[in-house]
Amino acid sequence: MSRTILPFAVGDEPVLVSHVLCPYVQRALIVLAEKGVAHRRIDVDLADKPTWFSALSPLGKTPMLLQRDGAAIVPLFESAVICDYLDETHAPALHPAAPLARARHRAWVEFGSAVLQQIGQLYGARDRAGFDAACQGLRQRCETLERELAAHGGSAPWFGGAAFSIVDAAFAPAWRYFEVIEPAAATGIFDGLPRLAAWRAALAARASVRAAVAPDYAERLREFIVQRDSWLGRRLVETTLSAAPSP
Ligand SMILES: N[C@@H](CCC(=O)N[C@@H](CS)C(=O)NCC(=O)O)C(=O)O
């Protein structure tokens, strides 16, 4: 098998192969920041994947963490696996220590991935009916989360109570979408869910969460959605036009 030639070096610091808008990348960045792990970030264009990326990434997806192991470079993929690996190799631990509690947290990370996929349906829906159906699906997920926070959230503000965990890192990128979506289309997804509202607000203010995206993230996300032939994309354009000062 031929060796993959990388256009950058991988030293002792891991390299996070990223995309500017990818929410799964943000999960890894939040965990890296919470643990203060020195790393290098390389952004790729997923619409025009570099050869080295396609050769190394089995699913062709970001994030991918490149970790040196002696002479070898090991590509790790899947955000939940990357977060778990970082948790096992760098303090402070973000997963609970007890196996049952840790397994429960991992299960909720998976739930967070399902939420992210449904958010994709929001900005992929071609018409209003599709958008409303996606909102309804997400509303159900949020009601489930509200019940879970009530049952297990303890002393808040985080998913597990007082300690920030990987579940928090997994959901923070999902809630960030609504900073762009809600001003254009009131979804009602979060109405009357106070624990979820408090959790979202705490996450939005967390330094690691804020630092996981570039200052122009919201503008880039808006452009990304507008470029799609979707109800939400058209709505974002209308809202921007109606907000523009008249000449
Ligand atoms: N289950 C994966 C999902 C990663 C994912 O879907 N990444 C997207 C960008 S946000 C991607 O790389 N898409 C490119 C493609 O599917 O070709 C994870 O948790 O890491």
The ligand as a MOL file (V3000), in Angstrom:
LIG
                    3D

  0  0  0     0  0            999 V3000
M  V30 BEGIN CTAB
M  V30 COUNTS 20 19 0 0 0
M  V30 BEGIN ATOM
M  V30 1 N -20.7260 10.8170 12.9770 0
M  V30 2 C -19.7020 11.7360 12.5520 0
M  V30 3 C -20.3350 12.8150 11.7070 0
M  V30 4 C -19.2910 13.7290 11.0740 0
M  V30 5 C -19.8650 14.4860 9.8930 0
M  V30 6 O -20.9880 14.2230 9.4370 0
M  V30 7 N -19.0660 15.4130 9.3520 0
M  V30 8 C -19.4980 16.1430 8.1840 0
M  V30 9 C -19.2070 17.6300 8.3260 0
M  V30 10 S -20.0530 18.3380 9.6730 0
M  V30 11 C -18.6740 15.6970 6.9900 0
M  V30 12 O -17.4950 15.5450 7.0960 0
M  V30 13 N -19.3230 15.5300 5.8360 0
M  V30 14 C -18.6240 15.2630 4.6180 0
M  V30 15 C -19.1970 14.1210 3.8680 0
M  V30 16 O -20.0860 13.4370 4.4160 0
M  V30 17 O -18.7720 13.9130 2.7360 0
M  V30 18 C -18.9820 12.3210 13.7750 0
M  V30 19 O -19.5900 12.3330 14.8590 0
M  V30 20 O -17.8060 12.7040 13.6610 0
M  V30 END ATOM
M  V30 BEGIN BOND
M  V30 1 1 1 2
M  V30 2 1 2 3
M  V30 3 1 2 18
M  V30 4 1 3 4
M  V30 5 1 4 5
M  V30 6 2 5 6
M  V30 7 1 5 7
M  V30 8 1 7 8
M  V30 9 1 8 9
M  V30 10 1 8 11
M  V30 11 1 9 10
M  V30 12 2 11 12
M  V30 13 1 11 13
M  V30 14 1 13 14
M  V30 15 1 14 15
M  V30 16 2 15 16
M  V30 17 1 15 17
M  V30 18 2 18 19
M  V30 19 1 18 20
M  V30 END BOND
M  V30 END CTAB
M  END
